[in-house]
Amino acid sequence: MFGLSELAIILIVVITVLAAKKLPELARSAGKSARILKAEARAAREEEAGTAPAPRVVQGEIVPPGSGTTPPAARASDAPDPR
């Protein structure tokens, strides 16, 4: 009756019709994932070849757990100011 290719096409059409609102979001996240994967693969190749740039050291603040304080850099920029 139906072959595998016909069933695949019907499935794609049904998914497209039912999930039309989510498709742009899914495509966007798939693109981000592909860019991240490509960057990680490039970094791994450079590391194997020994041409990777030296790692950057970023100075930070150490806050002991349970101190109840949040360093200024860790606060969300859109959070209301507690003053």
C-alpha positions in Angstrom: 0.0 0.0 0.0 2.3 2.8 1.2 6.1 2.6 1.0 8.6 4.0 3.5 9.2 7.2 1.6 5.4 8.0 1.4 4.9 7.4 5.1 7.9 9.6 5.9 6.5 12.4 3.7 3.0 12.1 5.4 4.7 12.2 8.8 6.7 15.3 8.0 3.5 17.1 6.7 1.5 16.1 9.9 4.3 17.3 12.1 4.6 20.6 10.2 0.8 21.2 10.5 0.5 20.3 14.2 3.7 21.9 15.4 3.8 25.1 13.2 4.2 27.4 16.3 7.2 25.5 17.6 9.1 25.1 14.3 11.0 28.5 14.3 12.1 27.8 17.9 13.3 24.3 17.1 15.1 25.5 14.0 16.8 28.3 16.0 18.0 25.8 18.7 19.2 23.4 16.1 21.2 26.2 14.5 22.8 27.1 17.8 23.6 23.5 18.5 25.3 23.1 15.2 27.4 26.3 15.7 28.5 25.0 19.2 29.3 21.6 17.8 31.3 23.1 15.0 33.2 25.4 17.4 34.0 22.5 19.7 35.2 20.3 16.8 37.5 23.1 15.6 38.9 23.6 19.1 39.5 19.9 19.4 41.4 19.8 16.1 43.5 22.9 17.0 44.3 21.3 20.4 45.4 18.1 18.7 47.5 20.0 16.2 49.0 22.1 19.0 48.0 25.4 17.4 45.4 26.3 20.0 45.8 29.7 21.6 46.9 29.8 25.2 44.0 29.6 27.7 42.8 32.8 29.1 42.8 33.3 32.9 39.9 35.2 34.2 40.1 36.6 37.7 37.1 36.1 39.8 35.7 36.3 43.3 35.5 33.3 45.6 32.4 33.3 47.8 32.2 30.6 50.4 29.0 28.5 50.2 26.3 29.5 52.6 27.5 33.0 53.1 24.3 34.4 51.8 25.9 36.9 49.6 26.0 37.1 45.8 29.0 38.7 44.1 28.0 41.7 42.0 28.9 40.0 38.7 26.6 37.1 39.4 23.4 39.2 39.8 21.0 39.3 36.9 21.1 42.6 35.2 17.3 42.7 34.8 16.6 41.8 38.4 15.2 44.6 40.6 17.6 46.4 42.8 17.0 45.3 46.4 17.6 48.8 47.8 
